[in-house]
Amino acid sequence: MTTFLRKRVILRCLTLNSPARCCISQCQRFHAPHRERALLVTEASGSVAGYASRQDRKQHTDAGVAVEVDLKRLDGDDDGIVEVLMCRQKARNALGHVFVSQMRELLSSVSTDSTARVVVFRSLVPGVFCAGADLKERALMDNSESDLFVHGLRSLMTQIAVLPMPTIAAIDGVALGGGLELALACDLRTAAYSAHMGLIETTRGLLPGAGGSQRLPRTIGLALAKELIFTGRRIDGRTAVEMGLVNRAVDQNEAGDSAYREALSLAREILPQAPIAVRMAKEAMNRGVEVDMTSAMAIERMCYARVIPTRDRQEGMAAFIEKRPPNYIGE
């Protein structure tokens, strides 16, 4: 194994300023090594926010390892929407060691954040969602190292899939191989008509190895999935929405972020709903679809039982009777 791969760095990406500010500049900052990483602080309210000391910020610029994945928490009317920002500019968000490590750490913090109601995955690299595997890194691996790394990618996609709150992938550009597998791990997907996506592994002598061979058939059906994987075909956003691969597709705008704007619109539709009920609905569907109907009904009953004692259920009933909009607090 090369010196580069032995010296993999696990970083924690953190938003250093107001969560409502654009994080492009933060993605261009540099992070310190793992032992000097910024600390994650959990506020009394239960929300998770990133903070770093002045000393940490000075070390960030000296470390020489760029932030490749960052986090942005919206506020105001959009409070509860969390954005995962992919910003590996030079490598088109390719799934390398640092990128994967940073995303896994961020997702670990988001998964336990009760104030996060919707998570949107988006790219800050123009024309690209995620280009898939980092072939330069993969070329340096032997067979066992390659197998171990792909297993790690598979675990990352599972980590996304099991997030308790709804997730949306905003595909404003290329999403190939592992990039599309990342999008498939999300609950919902939006795309620009001009976006291109595909599981192209068979054109490289491989097969989808980070969940694509299983999630694509479950999304668009077995026959269509086989056609796309066998041929390695790339499709655009218009074809993707016709197939059911994405939920919504729109014309690209001048800013190149129309899929993100559509994802944000979708997140805003989810945001006012009772968050515990939404999480339990996700769990019921995700677990139920994998088992027989009798078992699925038992899962639904279990999830339903968990919302009955909540204050949100009482608020929903009261709002209906009083003919007013409900105010759900996630309790």
C-alpha positions in Angstrom: 0.0 0.0 0.0 1.4 3.4 -0.9 2.4 6.0 1.6 -0.5 8.2 0.4 -3.1 5.6 1.2 -1.5 4.6 4.5 -1.6 8.2 5.7 -5.4 8.6 5.1 -6.8 11.4 7.1 -10.2 11.4 8.7 -11.6 14.9 9.0 -14.6 16.5 10.6 -16.3 19.0 8.3 -17.8 21.8 10.2 -19.7 25.0 9.4 -17.7 27.8 11.1 -20.0 30.7 10.6 -23.7 31.2 10.6 -25.5 28.1 9.2 -27.5 30.3 6.9 -24.5 31.6 5.0 -23.3 30.0 1.8 -20.6 27.5 2.5 -18.6 27.7 -0.7 -15.8 29.6 1.0 -15.8 27.1 3.8 -15.3 24.3 1.4 -12.2 26.0 0.1 -10.7 26.3 3.5 -8.2 23.7 4.9 -8.7 21.4 7.7 -6.2 20.2 10.4 -5.3 16.6 10.8 -7.8 14.4 12.7 -6.0 14.8 16.1 -6.5 18.6 15.8 -10.0 18.6 14.3 -12.6 21.0 15.4 -14.9 19.8 18.2 -18.6 19.1 17.7 -20.8 20.8 20.2 -24.3 19.8 21.0 -26.4 22.7 22.2 -29.0 22.4 24.9 -31.7 22.5 22.3 -30.5 19.2 20.8 -29.3 20.7 17.6 -25.8 20.0 16.4 -23.6 22.8 15.2 -20.0 23.1 14.2 -17.5 25.3 16.1 -13.7 25.6 16.0 -11.3 27.6 18.1 -9.1 30.3 16.8 -6.2 27.9 17.1 -8.0 25.3 15.1 -8.8 27.8 12.3 -5.1 28.8 12.1 -4.1 25.1 11.8 -6.7 24.5 9.1 -4.8 26.7 6.7 -1.5 25.0 7.5 -2.7 21.4 7.1 -2.9 21.2 3.4 -6.0 19.0 3.2 -9.0 20.7 1.7 -12.5 20.3 2.9 -14.3 18.1 0.4 -17.7 17.7 2.2 -19.3 20.4 4.3 -22.6 21.0 6.2 -25.0 23.9 6.0 -28.0 24.4 8.3 -30.7 26.7 7.1 -32.5 29.0 9.4 -35.6 31.2 9.5 -38.5 29.6 7.7 -36.2 26.9 6.5 -35.0 25.9 9.9 -34.8 22.1 10.0 -33.4 21.7 6.5 -29.8 20.5 6.5 -27.6 20.6 3.4 -24.7 18.2 2.7 -22.4 20.2 0.4 -20.1 18.2 -1.8 -17.2 20.4 -2.9 -14.2 18.4 -4.1 -13.6 20.9 -6.9 -10.5 19.4 -8.7 -11.8 15.8 -8.7 -15.4 16.4 -9.6 -16.6 15.1 -6.2 -14.9 11.7 -6.9 -15.3 9.3 -4.0 -11.8 9.3 -2.6 -10.6 8.4 0.9 -10.8 11.9 2.4 -14.2 12.6 0.7 -15.7 9.4 2.1 -14.2 9.9 5.6 -15.5 13.5 5.8 -19.0 12.5 4.7 -19.2 9.6 7.1 -18.3 11.9 10.0 -20.9 14.5 9.0 -23.6 11.9 8.6 -22.9 10.5 12.0 -23.6 13.9 13.6 -26.7 14.5 11.4 -28.2 11.1 12.2 -28.6 11.9 15.9 -29.8 15.5 15.4 -33.5 15.6 16.3 -33.9 19.1 14.9 -32.9 18.0 11.3 -36.1 17.3 9.5 -34.9 17.0 5.9 -31.4 16.5 4.5 -30.5 17.7 0.9 -27.4 16.4 -0.8 -26.1 18.9 -3.3 -22.9 19.7 -5.2 -21.0 23.0 -5.3 -19.0 21.9 -8.3 -20.6 23.3 -11.5 -22.0 20.7 -13.8 -21.3 17.7 -11.5 -23.2 15.9 -8.8 -20.6 13.2 -8.2 -18.4 11.7 -10.8 -18.1 8.3 -9.0 -15.0 6.5 -8.0 -11.6 8.2 -7.7 -9.8 6.1 -10.3 -6.4 7.7 -9.5 -6.7 6.4 -6.0 -8.1 3.1 -7.1 -5.2 2.5 -9.4 -2.8 2.5 -6.5 -4.7 -0.2 -4.6 -4.1 -4.0 -4.8 -7.1 -6.3 -5.0 -7.6 -6.7 -1.3 -7.3 -2.9 -0.7 -9.8 -2.3 -3.6 -12.3 -4.7 -2.1 -12.0 -3.2 1.3 -12.5 0.4 0.0 -15.6 -0.6 -2.0 -16.9 -2.2 1.1 -16.5 1.1 2.8 -18.4 2.8 0.0 -21.2 0.3 0.4 -21.3 1.2 4.1 -21.4 4.9 3.3 -24.4 4.4 1.1 -26.1 2.4 3.8 -25.4 5.1 6.3 -27.2 7.6 4.0 -30.1 5.2 3.4 -30.7 4.6 7.1 -30.8 8.3 8.1 -34.0 8.6 10.1 -35.2 11.8 8.3 -36.1 12.2 4.6 -33.2 12.7 2.2 -33.1 14.4 -1.2 -30.4 14.3 -3.8 -30.3 17.3 -6.1 -28.7 16.2 -9.4 -27.6 19.3 -11.3 -24.9 17.6 -13.3 -23.1 14.3 -13.9 -24.0 11.5 -11.5 -22.1 8.4 -12.7 -21.3 5.1 -11.0 -20.9 5.7 -7.3 -22.3 9.2 -7.8 -25.7 7.7 -8.9 -25.4 5.1 -6.2 -25.2 7.9 -3.7 -28.3 9.5 -5.1 -30.1 6.1 -5.1 -29.3 5.9 -1.4 -31.5 9.0 -0.8 -35.2 8.8 -0.4 -36.0 11.3 -3.2 -34.2 12.7 -6.2 -34.5 15.9 -8.3 -32.6 16.5 -11.5 -32.1 19.0 -14.2 -33.1 17.9 -17.7 -29.5 18.4 -18.8 -28.1 16.2 -16.0 -26.5 12.9 -17.0 -26.6 9.8 -14.9 -25.9 6.1 -15.2 -24.4 3.0 -13.6 -21.5 2.7 -16.0 -19.4 0.1 -14.2 -19.8 -2.6 -16.8 -17.9 -0.4 -19.3 -15.0 -0.5 -16.8 -15.0 -4.2 -16.3 -16.9 -4.0 -13.0 -20.4 -4.0 -11.7 -22.1 -1.5 -9.4 -20.6 -2.3 -6.0 -21.9 0.3 -3.6 -25.6 -0.7 -3.6 -26.5 0.2 -7.2 -27.2 -3.3 -8.3 -29.8 -3.6 -5.5 -31.3 -0.1 -5.2 -31.8 0.6 -8.9 -34.1 -2.5 -9.5 -36.0 -1.5 -6.4 -36.4 2.0 -7.8 -37.3 1.5 -11.5 -38.0 -2.2 -11.7 -35.8 -5.2 -12.5 -36.1 -5.2 -16.3 -35.2 -1.5 -16.8 -32.4 -1.8 -14.2 -30.9 -4.7 -16.0 -31.0 -2.8 -19.3 -29.2 0.2 -17.8 -26.6 -1.8 -16.0 -25.9 -4.3 -18.8 -25.4 -1.5 -21.3 -23.8 1.0 -19.1 -26.1 3.6 -20.6 -26.2 7.2 -19.5 -29.5 8.9 -19.5 -30.6 12.5 -19.0 -32.9 14.0 -16.5 -35.9 13.9 -18.8 -35.5 10.1 -19.3 -34.8 9.6 -15.6 -38.1 11.2 -14.5 -40.0 9.1 -17.1 -38.4 6.0 -15.8 -39.1 6.9 -12.2 -35.4 7.2 -11.3 -35.9 10.7 -10.1 -39.1 12.3 -8.6 -38.9 15.6 -10.4 -37.0 17.1 -13.3 -36.8 20.7 -14.4 -35.0 22.9 -17.0 -31.6 24.0 -16.0 -31.3 27.7 -15.0 -28.4 30.1 -15.6 -27.0 29.5 -12.2 -26.8 25.8 -12.8 -28.7 24.9 -9.7 -32.3 24.2 -10.8 -32.4 20.7 -9.4 -31.2 22.1 -6.0 -34.0 24.7 -6.2 -36.5 22.0 -6.9 -35.1 19.9 -4.0 -35.4 22.8 -1.7 -39.0 23.3 -2.8 -39.7 19.7 -2.0 -38.0 19.9 1.3 -40.2 22.9 2.2 -43.3 20.8 1.5 -42.0 18.2 4.0 -40.8 20.6 6.6 -44.3 21.6 8.1 -45.3 18.0 8.6 -45.0 16.2 12.0 -41.3 15.2 12.1 -41.8 12.0 14.2 -44.6 10.9 12.0 -42.5 11.5 8.9 -39.6 9.5 10.4 -41.9 6.6 11.4 -43.5 6.6 7.9 -40.0 6.3 6.4 -39.1 3.5 8.7 -42.4 1.6 8.0 -41.9 1.9 4.2 -38.2 1.1 4.1 -38.5 -1.9 6.4 -41.9 -3.1 5.1 -40.9 -3.3 1.5 -38.3 -5.9 2.2 -40.6 -8.4 3.9 -43.8 -10.2 3.3 -47.1 -8.4 3.7 -48.0 -9.9 7.1 -44.6 -8.9 8.5 -44.9 -5.5 6.9 -48.3 -4.9 8.6 -46.6 -5.7 11.9 -43.9 -3.2 11.2 -46.5 -0.5 10.3 -48.3 -1.3 13.6 -45.1 -0.9 15.6 -44.3 2.4 13.9 -47.9 3.7 14.4 -47.7 2.8 18.1 -44.7 5.1 18.5 -46.6 8.2 17.2 -49.7 7.7 19.4 -48.3 9.1 22.6 -46.6 12.1 21.0 -47.5 15.7 21.6 -47.5 16.2 17.9 -50.4 13.8 17.4 -52.4 15.7 20.0 -51.4 19.0 18.2 -52.6 17.6 14.9 -56.0 16.6 16.3 -56.4 20.0 18.1 -55.4 21.9 15.0 -58.0 20.0 12.9 -60.8 20.7 15.4 -59.8 24.3 15.8 -59.4 24.8 12.0 -55.9 26.2 12.2 -52.5 25.1 10.9 -50.7 22.7 13.3 -47.4 23.7 14.9 -45.4 20.5 15.2 -42.4 20.5 17.6 -41.1 17.0 17.1 -42.2 15.6 20.5 
